[in-house]
């Protein structure tokens, strides 16, 4: 109890009150008459009986107010909320996280949604695109302070990486508690998850400095979520140009088959819509989520494929963060579309090419891109 909340005054004691007969003059002067000229003692009151009564009532009321104030303060102290984890800040921005040392790490999985989005629900098997920060939350027994129950430290944050996101396949991430907590949440939501050790990193925790006794606090903003084996949704467009590659769909979850024609590639960039989606158009600053496959015109060799890796990707549009032909060819494309891009060297990797990928400086590239979502 604080000093302000302690009861005021000393305990009541019994006092022996002398009788009037035992009081000697001049200790007692009848009728309040002055004990001597100019002494100022025992002067009669200038108040009327009615005024005196009012003063007594006012004094009693003041005492009651003081008691109520003290009691109210004590009630607040006793009923005020216990310390709790606090997460504040706007969606998509680095959150402010406070984990009081008085709060013990969780023994069971707890998830809350301080910001609720209006997008589609996340399902097991989806590819989720997250911004996140997580904290290592360790139990602590300090014999010098019984209030100290834990310590915490920020282990990693993607918010410091700008608008970059981390991609996870829900149900297959290394943190079981995060997987379970994302299912059923909507895109655009911020999810705060308190994760006990048995639902954390497990044996992999040692690689990131998390012990088997450490709990975790995850703050995750769900930027997008795309169902497993998602396919373009729109109207198929017929291509009559025999000088361009042909694209044959092989079904959900499979890369299309691309056949390169004989002859020289086109000199300029070609962006051909194979399926026109019905979603919003990609604009500068958007992050486009896509499946894609890249091949060489000269021999048809596949040098990159998200279908093969099993991991769709998010690319920034119109910001020069990808090869030039991607920015130019995908700007304005609607979500749900399939597009074929034919990129001459200057729209690809330029005169230097990309030796690691087997791309020469004079190679024309052929991409097939499924635009599945954006944020």
C-alpha positions in Angstrom: 0.0 0.0 0.0 1.4 3.4 -0.9 1.8 6.2 1.7 -1.1 8.1 0.2 -3.4 5.1 0.7 -2.6 4.4 4.3 -5.4 5.4 6.9 -4.9 8.7 8.5 -4.7 9.5 12.3 -3.8 7.6 15.4 -5.9 4.9 17.0 -8.5 6.2 19.4 -7.6 6.1 23.1 -9.7 6.4 26.2 -9.0 9.5 28.3 -10.1 10.2 31.8 -12.1 13.4 31.8 -12.0 15.4 35.1 -15.2 16.6 36.7 -16.0 20.3 36.8 -15.6 20.3 40.6 -11.9 19.4 40.3 -11.1 22.3 38.0 -9.7 25.2 40.0 -10.2 28.9 39.2 -8.9 30.6 37.1 -8.7 27.4 35.0 -12.5 27.7 34.5 -14.4 30.8 33.8 -18.2 30.6 33.5 -20.1 31.9 30.5 -17.0 32.5 28.4 -16.1 35.8 30.0 -12.6 37.0 29.4 -10.0 35.7 31.8 -8.3 39.1 31.8 -8.2 42.3 29.9 -6.6 41.9 26.6 -5.8 38.3 27.0 -8.1 37.2 24.1 -8.8 33.9 25.9 -12.3 32.5 26.2 -13.9 35.4 24.3 -17.6 34.9 23.6 -18.4 33.8 20.0 -19.6 36.5 17.6 -21.8 33.9 15.8 -25.5 33.4 16.3 -26.7 30.0 17.2 -27.9 29.4 13.6 -24.5 30.5 12.2 -22.7 28.2 14.6 -24.8 25.3 13.5 -24.0 26.0 9.9 -20.3 26.0 10.6 -20.5 22.7 12.4 -22.3 21.1 9.5 -19.8 22.5 7.0 -16.9 21.1 9.1 -18.5 17.7 9.2 -19.2 17.7 5.5 -15.5 18.6 4.8 -14.4 15.7 6.9 -16.7 13.3 5.0 -15.4 14.5 1.6 -11.8 13.9 2.8 -12.6 10.4 3.9 -14.4 9.6 0.7 -11.4 10.9 -1.3 -9.0 8.7 0.6 -11.3 5.7 0.2 -11.7 6.4 -3.5 -7.9 6.5 -4.0 -7.6 3.2 -2.1 -10.3 1.6 -4.2 -8.6 2.7 -7.4 -5.3 1.3 -6.2 -6.9 -2.1 -5.3 -8.9 -2.4 -8.5 -6.6 -0.8 -11.1 -5.7 -3.2 -14.0 -2.6 -5.4 -13.6 0.4 -4.7 -15.8 0.0 -6.1 -19.3 1.7 -6.3 -22.7 1.1 -3.2 -24.8 1.3 -3.0 -28.6 0.5 0.3 -30.3 1.0 1.9 -33.7 -0.4 1.9 -37.2 -0.7 -1.1 -39.5 2.3 -1.6 -41.7 4.5 0.6 -39.4 6.9 -0.5 -36.7 4.9 -1.1 -33.6 5.7 0.2 -30.1 5.9 -2.8 -27.9 6.1 -2.8 -24.1 6.5 -6.0 -22.0 6.5 -5.1 -18.3 8.9 -7.1 -16.2 6.0 -7.8 -13.8 4.3 -9.9 -16.5 5.3 -13.6 -16.6 5.9 -15.3 -20.0 2.8 -17.1 -21.2 2.1 -20.7 -20.3 -0.5 -21.1 -23.1 -0.9 -19.7 -26.6 -2.7 -16.4 -26.7 -3.6 -14.3 -29.8 -5.3 -11.0 -30.1 -6.1 -8.7 -33.1 -5.8 -5.1 -32.2 -6.3 -4.1 -35.8 -8.8 -6.1 -37.9 -8.5 -6.0 -41.6 -11.2 -6.4 -44.3 -9.4 -8.8 -46.7 -9.8 -12.5 -47.3 -9.3 -15.0 -44.4 -6.0 -16.8 -44.1 -6.2 -20.6 -44.4 -3.8 -23.4 -43.7 -1.7 -23.9 -46.8 -1.9 -20.3 -47.9 1.2 -18.3 -48.7 1.1 -15.3 -46.3 3.0 -12.2 -46.7 3.9 -10.6 -43.4 5.7 -7.7 -41.8 6.6 -8.8 -38.3 8.7 -8.2 -35.2 9.3 -10.8 -32.5 10.7 -10.6 -29.0 12.4 -13.2 -26.9 10.6 -13.4 -23.6 12.4 -15.1 -20.8 11.4 -16.1 -17.3 13.3 -14.4 -14.5 13.4 -15.1 -10.8 15.1 -12.1 -9.0 15.4 -12.8 -5.3 15.9 -9.1 -4.6 12.6 -8.1 -6.2 9.6 -10.4 -6.1 7.8 -8.3 -8.8 10.3 -9.1 -11.5 9.0 -12.1 -13.4 10.5 -11.8 -16.9 12.9 -10.1 -19.2 12.5 -9.4 -22.9 14.4 -8.2 -25.9 13.6 -7.6 -29.6 15.1 -10.4 -31.6 14.2 -9.5 -35.2 12.0 -7.0 -37.1 11.2 -6.6 -40.8 9.8 -3.1 -40.3 13.3 -1.7 -40.5 13.6 -3.1 -44.0 11.0 -0.7 -45.5 8.0 -2.3 -47.1 9.8 -5.7 -47.5 7.7 -8.7 -46.4 8.5 -12.2 -45.3 6.7 -15.1 -47.0 5.6 -18.1 -45.1 3.5 -21.1 -46.0 0.9 -21.2 -43.3 1.1 -24.6 -41.5 4.8 -25.1 -42.4 6.5 -22.2 -40.7 9.1 -22.9 -38.0 6.9 -21.3 -35.3 3.9 -23.5 -34.7 2.1 -20.9 -32.5 2.3 -18.3 -35.2 0.9 -20.7 -37.8 -2.1 -21.6 -35.6 -2.8 -17.9 -34.7 -2.8 -16.7 -38.4 -5.5 -19.2 -39.5 -8.9 -17.4 -39.7 -7.4 -13.9 -39.5 -8.1 -11.5 -42.3 -5.7 -9.7 -44.6 -5.0 -6.2 -43.3 -5.0 -7.3 -39.7 -2.3 -6.9 -37.0 -2.0 -10.1 -34.9 -0.3 -10.1 -31.5 0.7 -13.6 -30.4 2.1 -14.7 -27.0 3.8 -18.1 -27.7 4.9 -20.5 -24.9 8.2 -22.4 -25.5 6.5 -25.6 -26.7 4.9 -23.7 -29.6 7.9 -21.6 -30.5 11.0 -22.4 -32.6 11.6 -25.8 -30.9 15.0 -27.3 -31.6 15.7 -24.6 -34.3 15.6 -21.9 -31.6 19.3 -22.4 -30.8 20.1 -21.0 -34.3 18.5 -17.7 -33.5 19.5 -17.5 -29.8 16.2 -18.7 -28.4 16.5 -21.3 -25.6 14.0 -24.1 -24.9 12.7 -22.2 -21.9 12.1 -18.9 -23.8 8.6 -17.7 -24.8 8.0 -15.4 -27.8 5.9 -12.4 -28.5 5.1 -12.0 -32.2 3.6 -8.9 -33.8 2.6 -9.6 -37.4 0.9 -7.4 -40.0 -0.8 -9.6 -42.7 -0.2 -7.7 -45.9 -1.6 -10.4 -48.2 -2.5 -14.1 -48.3 -2.8 -16.2 -51.4 -4.4 -19.7 -51.5 -2.3 -22.7 -52.4 -2.3 -23.5 -56.1 -3.9 -20.1 -56.9 -4.6 -19.5 -60.6 -5.4 -16.5 -62.7 -9.1 -15.6 -62.8 -10.4 -13.7 -65.8 -11.0 -13.9 -69.5 -8.7 -15.8 -71.8 -7.3 -13.8 -74.7 -6.3 -15.4 -78.0 -2.9 -14.7 -79.5 -2.5 -14.9 -83.3 1.1 -13.8 -83.6 3.1 -16.8 -84.8 6.4 -14.9 -84.2 5.8 -15.1 -80.4 6.1 -18.0 -78.1 3.0 -20.2 -77.3 1.9 -20.9 -73.8 0.0 -24.0 -72.7 -1.6 -24.2 -69.3 -0.8 -27.4 -67.3 -3.2 -26.9 -64.5 -3.3 -25.4 -61.0 0.1 -25.5 -59.2 2.0 -26.3 -62.3 4.2 -24.1 -64.5 2.8 -23.6 -68.0 4.6 -25.1 -71.0 6.3 -22.4 -73.2 7.4 -23.2 -76.8 9.8 -20.7 -78.4 9.3 -20.3 -82.2 12.1 -20.5 -84.7 13.5 -17.2 -85.9 14.8 -14.1 -84.3 13.2 -12.5 -81.2 11.5 -9.2 -81.5 13.6 -6.1 -81.1 11.4 -4.3 -78.6 9.5 -5.3 -75.4 6.4 -7.3 -75.9 3.7 -7.6 -73.1 0.9 -9.9 -74.2 -2.1 -10.5 -72.0 -3.1 -14.2 -72.1 -5.7 -14.0 -69.4 -7.2 -10.7 -68.4 -8.1 -10.5 -64.7 -10.9 -8.6 -63.0 -9.0 -7.2 -60.1 -7.4 -3.8 -59.6 -4.7 -2.7 -61.9 -1.0 -2.6 -60.8 0.3 0.9 -60.2 3.6 2.4 -59.2 4.4 1.6 -55.6 2.3 -1.5 -55.5 3.8 -4.9 -54.5 2.6 -7.5 -57.0 2.3 -11.1 -55.8 3.0 -13.5 -58.6 4.0 -16.9 -59.8 6.4 -16.6 -62.7 8.8 -18.5 -65.0 11.7 -17.1 -66.9 13.3 -18.8 -70.0 16.0 -18.0 -72.6 14.8 -17.3 -76.2 17.8 -18.9 -77.7 17.3 -22.4 -76.3 14.2 -22.4 -74.1 16.1 -23.1 -71.0 14.3 -22.2 -67.7 16.6 -20.1 -65.5 14.0 -19.2 -62.8 10.6 -20.5 -61.7 8.5 -19.8 -58.6 6.5 -22.9 -59.6 9.6 -25.0 -59.3 10.6 -23.4 -56.0 7.1 -23.7 -54.6 7.2 -20.1 -53.4 5.4 -17.2 -55.1 7.0 -13.9 -54.8 6.2 -10.2 -54.2 7.8 -7.6 -56.5 7.6 -3.8 -56.3 6.2 -2.2 -59.4 7.4 1.0 -61.1 10.3 1.7 -58.6 13.3 0.3 -60.5 13.7 -2.6 -58.0 13.4 -5.2 -60.7 14.7 -5.6 -64.3 13.3 -2.7 -66.5 10.9 -4.9 -68.5 9.1 -6.1 -65.4 8.3 -2.5 -64.4 7.2 -1.5 -67.9 5.4 -4.7 -68.8 3.4 -5.2 -65.6 2.3 -1.6 -64.8 -1.4 -1.4 -65.5 -2.0 -5.2 -65.5 -5.0 -6.3 -63.5 -4.9 -8.7 -60.6 -6.0 -12.2 -61.8 -4.1 -11.8 -65.1 -1.6 -14.0 -66.9 0.9 -12.1 -69.0 3.7 -13.1 -71.3 6.7 -10.7 -71.4 9.3 -10.9 -74.1 12.3 -8.7 -73.0 15.2 -7.8 -75.3 18.6 -7.4 -73.5 18.2 -3.8 -72.5 14.9 -4.6 -70.8 16.5 -7.5 -69.0 20.0 -7.8 -67.6 21.7 -5.5 -70.1 25.0 -6.1 -71.8 26.5 -7.8 -68.7 23.8 -10.4 -68.5 23.5 -12.6 -65.4 26.3 -15.2 -65.5 25.0 -17.0 -62.4 21.7 -17.7 -64.1 23.3 -18.5 -67.4 22.1 -15.3 -69.1 24.3 -13.7 -71.7 24.5 -10.0 -72.5 22.6 -10.5 -75.8 19.9 -12.9 -74.5 16.2 -12.2 -75.0 14.1 -13.4 -72.1 10.6 -14.8 -72.0 8.6 -14.6 -68.8 5.1 -15.9 -68.1 3.7 -14.1 -65.0 0.5 -14.9 -63.1 -0.5 -11.8 -61.1 -2.4 -13.2 -58.1 -2.7 -10.3 -55.6 -1.2 -7.0 -54.6 -0.8 -4.8 -51.6 
